[in-house]
Amino acid sequence: MIRYTDLKNTNRHNLMEVLPLAKPFTLLVEPSSLCNFHCIHCFQSLKQDNSFSRNRQNMPLGRFQRIIEQMQAWPGEKLKVLKLSLYGEPLINQDFGEMLRLAKEAAIADRIETTTNASLLTPEVARSMVDCQLDYLRVSIYATDAERHREITGSGITPKTIHENLRFLQEIKRQQGSERPFVSPKMLDTYDQTQNDAFIAMYQDVADELYLDKPHNWIQTDEQKFTEKIYQANHSKAVADFQAHSTRRIACPMPFTTMAVRCNGDVSPCCVDFIGGTNLGNMEEKSLQDLWASPEWLAFQIMQLENRKTENFSCARCDVYLSDHYTRDNIDGFPVDKLRRQK
């Protein structure tokens, strides 16, 4: 299988040449917005009342089935990616295995992946991932030291438990002679070689690939940035790394390639907007295909091309699109009239 970190460079389109898309490349579906961790660098740890904190829930299986049905009815090529995770821990939803089975049988995407903290990766869930041939499993690791892990996640789950869960998954794969799921644990670069090396040493025997992820700030709702909360003394190193990989890009490419469906059916062109400022409709009221072709979606795309992000609460507070760690496509200068003609 292709290494997870190589996927972005494999059979890659020049986005400027293929826009506008009749269907998104990527669909993110949120099995759960709940999380059993409360990481200090994540919005899940925020105390203030907001639209996200008031609407934490699991996605009902019936709603997921309707998403699958809508995608099956949408003509054209398959999705490139269906990702079964968004703002919460997907394995909290006890229907995750059934959701995976339905998605695989529907064959609506070239690959299916999810991201998890693996603390709830039970033997039953591990078997369903192998049986249903989940393609890629990204695992978020926060520390190798138990005390540091508790400080970051606010959880009593230990790195040893997570390692054991992954060991069992790899054993099931070996027993069934399966390459899938491709297991890719990742940890935020600590900018401390000793800690980074400890991560590699601890997880290399249960991983198909290991990599160090790069920090970003979620949509800001207070004065302290999320990266400040986790990096503390090393925050300046994280900022310098972000700046070194920043571009002068104007338009965020995500609204042109991506659609995200929340637990409650809300649909957005963004995967970091947990507060819902970019919601453009609900799939229970209008189909995903109709939302993608809607005047509201077109207006959002044009806002990006015309550098009017300050008009949207969430976009005005986002810097993720500037980092080439996360978005490699530059569509600045794409003609707005070409978008309008296609819609």
Secondary structure, 3 states (H helix, E strand, C coil): CCCHHHHHHCCCCCHHHHCCCCCCCEEEECCECCCCCCCCCCHHHCCCCCCCHHHCCECCHHHHHHHHHHHHHCCCCCEEEEECCCCCCHHHCCCHHHHHHHHHHHCCEEEEEEEECCCCCCHHHHHHHHHCCCCEEEEEECCCCHHHHHHHHCCCCCHHHHHHHHHHHHHHHHHHCCCCCEEEEEEECCCCHHHHHHHHHHHHHHCCCCEEECCCCCCCCCCCCHHHHHHHHHHHHHHHHHHHCECCCCCCCHHHHEEEECCCCEEECCCCCCCCCCCCEECCCCCHHHHHCCHHHHHHHHHHHCCCHHHCCCHHHCCHHHECCCCCCCCCCCCHHHHHHHC
